[in-house]
Amino acid sequence: METNKLGNVLLVTGHTYEQHSVANKLIIKGIKERIPSLKEDNLAQLYPDYRIDVKAEQEKLLWADTIIIQVPLFWFAIPSIVMRWIEEVFVHGWAYGSNGKALQGKNILVGITAGSPTNAYEEGTKGVGINDINKHLNTMFSFCGMNYKGLIFNGGFRNTGDGTAETTFPPMAEKHVSDIMNKLA
């Protein structure tokens, strides 16, 4: 895929327990390898105190043509730092409302990993399904006039700490990265 057609790409991450991550680190590395010109916005590192610099974050979003959010699933939702970022940065009069047009037409895609197998979320055995998560994200970003490219959701990334993640996660992470790139194509 020609990444130059994506324009300026902002990769937003926010893993609460990044130091223990195997899957998301591999995925972020893979995205960076495929789109070397992207800028990463690691919210967990930038704002461990949750005091988000709204103006700085809005400037990053104004710069971007394409936004990729890559996060793990926590308690059936995106991590709190990312939700806080949306709440504080995507404000009325800037991101939505009669004068809020800053994000209109920008492409956005969300990648989510989960510990439980994907089929548990497809079948609804967890109580919240992939379609529920996707509908919520689509509603939020479409409300801002963004071009929601969809959700890439892959489960089975439970890191039990027994060392198997280092061998089983790389091909799964590569599939996740390929799914993201295909969805952006």
N, C-alpha and C positions, 0 to 999 in steps of 0.2 A: 504494500500500500504506500502511495505517495503521501508522506506526512505533511508536505508543504501545503496541501489543499485544506488541512485542518486550521491553518493560520497559527496564531499564537495560542499555545496550549498551556493551561494551568492545571496541574495535578494537585488536588486537595486531599490530604490525608489527615487522619486523626485517631490513631490507635491508642487507646488508654493505657495498654500494657505493651507498648512497642518493644520494650527490652526482651519480652518473652515471645515475640512474634517470629514465626518461621514463614508462614504462608504469605502474609502481607508484605514482608520484606522482599521475598522472592518476586511477588507480583509487581511491586513498585520498581524494583530493579529491572524487571522485564519491560515495563512500560517505558522507563527511561532509556533503555537500550533501543527500543523501537522508535521513540520520539526524542532524540538527544537534545533538541532545542527547547524542550518544555521547561517550565519553571515549577518547582515543587513548593507547595504551601503546607508545611507540616504543622498543623494547628496545635497538636499536643506538645511539640517542642517550643513553638513560639509563645504559646499562652498557657503554661502549666497552671497559672493562677486564674484562668478563664477571663482575664481582662483583655478583651479583644480590641485591637486598634482598628476601629471601624473604618476610618478614612483610608488607612493603608490597605485594608482588605478590599474596599471598594475600588481603589486604584488598580489593584491586581485584576479584579473582575472586569474593569473597563478595558484593560490591556488585552485580556483574553478573548479569543474568538471561540475557543472550545474549552470546556471545563470538564475534567474527569474527577469524580470523587471516588476514592478507593478506600474502603473501610471494612472492618469486621462487623458482624451482627452482634449487638449486645442487648440482651433483654428484648429481643424481637424488634429492634429499631437500630438506627444508626447511632454511633457513639455520641454521648452528651456534648462533647466539645464541638462536634460538627453541627449538631442541632442548634447549639448556642450561637455558633457562627452564622447560621442561616437566620435565626431570630434577630440578631443584632445588626447584621450587614444588609440583609434583604428587606430594607425598611420601606414603609409607605412614603410615597413621594420621590423615592429613588428607584426602587425595584418594581413597584407596582403602584396602582392608583392612577388618577387622571394625569398626573405629571410624572409618574414613576415609569420611565421607559429605558433606564440604563442597561437593562439586561435583555431587552427585546431582541429576538433573532439570534442570540448566542446559543451555540450547541452545548448541551450538557448530557453527560452519561454517568451513571452510578454503577460501580462495581462493589459487590458485597460478598464476603466469604462468611461461612458459618461452620460451626463445629459439627453439628448434626448432619447426616446425609441429606443431599438435595431433595431426594424423594420424600423425606419427612415434611418438607415445606411444600412440595407439589401436591401431596396427598392431604395436607391440612392436619396431620396428626399432632402438630405443635400448637394448634389453635390459631396461629397466624401463618398465612401462606404467602408464597412468592407474589401472587396476584394482589394480595392486600398491600404488601410493601410497595410494589410497583405502582399501584393506584395512588397511594399516598404521595409518593415522589412525583409522579406525573402531575397530580393536582397542584402541588406546591410550585413546581417549576413552570408549568403551563400558565399558572396564575400570574407569573412574572413576564409572560410573553416569550419565554425561552423555548428553544427547539429541543424538547426532551427526546433524546435518542434511545432511551430505555434503560433497563436494568440488566446487568450481568450478575447472576447469582449462582454461586457454586458452593456446595456444602462438602462435608467430609473432612474438613480441616481441623479436626480436634487434635490438639497437641497434648499428648498425655505425659510428655517428658521422658519417655522411655527410649528416645533416640530414633524411633521409626519415622518421625516427621522429616528428618533430614534426607531420607531416601524416598519416601512416598509422596511428599509434597511437591518436589520440583516438576514432575510432569503435570500434576494437577494445576500448579500455578501457571505453567506455560499454556495450558488450555485456557485458563481464565484470561490471560493476557491476549491470546489469539482471539477469544470471544469479544474482548473489548475492541481490538483493532478491526475486526470484521464488522462490528456494529457501527463503528465510526466511518467505515468505508462508504 
